Amino acid sequence: MDTAPIVTIRALNHWFGDGAARKQALFDINLRLEPGSFTALVGPSGSGKTTLLTLIGCLRMVQDGSLRLLGQELHGASGAQLVAMRRRLGFIFQAHNLHESLTAGQNVMMGAQVDGGVRHDRATLAAHHLLGLVGLAGRVDYLPANLSGGQKQRVAVARALVGNPDLLLADEPTAALDRNSASDVVDLLRRIGSARGMTTLLVTHDTRILDRADRILTLEDGRIVGEEDRQGKG
Ligand SMILES: Nc1ncnc2c1ncn2[C@@H]1O[C@H](COP(=O)(O)OP(=O)(O)OP(=O)(O)O)[C@@H](O)[C@H]1O
């Protein structure tokens, strides 16, 4: 098994705005994510969590410092290279972002096709398999409007995982869920993630996720101010 870090960040800084409005959002971030690890990123509102997640997710250009993702340096990477790298990642956001006019199965297939460019029949099989894993085998043909909040978020989990990502990035994936649905989603992420050797980085305030994380990183005012290794405690 390849044991090279999935993400290695050195002396990363990031700014928003220009001229007098220019404001630094991240300061001297240094970080490694090892293969298969499950890391939670916490911190107050405005501390830079989403900025860091979107830089790692190739959704922003790296301005200063080094960010190596899956062996490739993102500082100086072209737009096309960032798009190619994004195909190797899975994303889950607080709002599930499902297409309302597509069924659960079709929504998950979007993940397979967009992320892997796989053939239609294989994408269908993969979508059905994933929906089974998240406990929605009987809901493949349902539209999102006919699913509960927890079920919709489980469809979003299936969609993020169907492309077999090397790295899963999630921004408050359980924030909109009730207690039971949130626990289900966390269990799923841990179980499927560890079965596949996937690396996971989540922004969260949810103690149910923090209890299960291998590692908790705390950001404050754009700096990493805390790092708790919880391996073996979860
Ligand atoms: N597109 C943007 N333009 C200008 N400033 C931004 C932009 N995005 C974020 N910022 C600023 O960068 C800082 C970090 O924001 P970020 O969204 O990363 O924080 P966060 O920790 O994710 O917050 P929250 O928990 O509220 O989502 C904040 O001061 C924010 O105002």
The ligand as an SDF file (V2000), in Angstrom:
LIG
                    3D

 31 33  0  0  0  0  0  0  0  0999 V2000
  -14.8170   35.0550   -1.1490 N   0  0  0  0  0  0  0  0  0  0  0  0
  -14.3470   35.7890   -0.1260 C   0  0  0  0  0  0  0  0  0  0  0  0
  -14.0520   37.0870   -0.2620 N   0  0  0  0  0  0  0  0  0  0  0  0
  -13.5710   37.8150    0.7580 C   0  0  0  0  0  0  0  0  0  0  0  0
  -13.3400   37.3310    1.9840 N   0  0  0  0  0  0  0  0  0  0  0  0
  -13.6130   36.0280    2.1880 C   0  0  0  0  0  0  0  0  0  0  0  0
  -14.1360   35.1870    1.1570 C   0  0  0  0  0  0  0  0  0  0  0  0
  -14.3180   33.9360    1.6620 N   0  0  0  0  0  0  0  0  0  0  0  0
  -13.9270   34.0100    2.9440 C   0  0  0  0  0  0  0  0  0  0  0  0
  -13.5030   35.2580    3.2590 N   0  0  0  0  0  0  0  0  0  0  0  0
  -12.9770   35.6910    4.5660 C   0  0  0  0  0  0  0  0  0  0  0  0
  -11.9280   34.7970    4.9530 O   0  0  0  0  0  0  0  0  0  0  0  0
  -12.0270   34.4710    6.3210 C   0  0  0  0  0  0  0  0  0  0  0  0
  -12.1830   32.9510    6.4790 C   0  0  0  0  0  0  0  0  0  0  0  0
  -13.4500   32.5460    5.9380 O   0  0  0  0  0  0  0  0  0  0  0  0
  -13.9140   31.0300    5.8790 P   0  0  0  0  0  0  0  0  0  0  0  0
  -15.2220   30.9860    5.1460 O   0  0  0  0  0  0  0  0  0  0  0  0
  -12.8120   30.1990    5.3720 O   0  0  0  0  0  0  0  0  0  0  0  0
  -14.1430   30.7200    7.4390 O   0  0  0  0  0  0  0  0  0  0  0  0
  -14.8710   29.4890    8.1220 P   0  0  0  0  0  0  0  0  0  0  0  0
  -14.0050   29.1010    9.2690 O   0  0  0  0  0  0  0  0  0  0  0  0
  -15.1670   28.4420    7.1120 O   0  0  0  0  0  0  0  0  0  0  0  0
  -16.2190   30.1290    8.6460 O   0  0  0  0  0  0  0  0  0  0  0  0
  -17.6870   29.4720    8.8650 P   0  0  0  0  0  0  0  0  0  0  0  0
  -17.5440   28.4930   10.0040 O   0  0  0  0  0  0  0  0  0  0  0  0
  -18.5410   30.6640    9.2450 O   0  0  0  0  0  0  0  0  0  0  0  0
  -18.0880   28.8500    7.5710 O   0  0  0  0  0  0  0  0  0  0  0  0
  -13.1890   35.2740    6.8730 C   0  0  0  0  0  0  0  0  0  0  0  0
  -12.6830   36.4500    7.4330 O   0  0  0  0  0  0  0  0  0  0  0  0
  -14.0290   35.5780    5.6540 C   0  0  0  0  0  0  0  0  0  0  0  0
  -14.7350   36.7630    5.8230 O   0  0  0  0  0  0  0  0  0  0  0  0
  1  2  1  0
  2  3  1  0
  2  7  2  0
  3  4  2  0
  4  5  1  0
  5  6  2  0
  6  7  1  0
  6 10  1  0
  7  8  1  0
  8  9  2  0
  9 10  1  0
 10 11  1  0
 11 12  1  0
 11 30  1  0
 12 13  1  0
 13 14  1  0
 13 28  1  0
 14 15  1  0
 15 16  1  0
 16 17  2  0
 16 18  1  0
 16 19  1  0
 19 20  1  0
 20 21  2  0
 20 22  1  0
 20 23  1  0
 23 24  1  0
 24 25  2  0
 24 26  1  0
 24 27  1  0
 28 29  1  0
 28 30  1  0
 30 31  1  0
M  END
$$$$
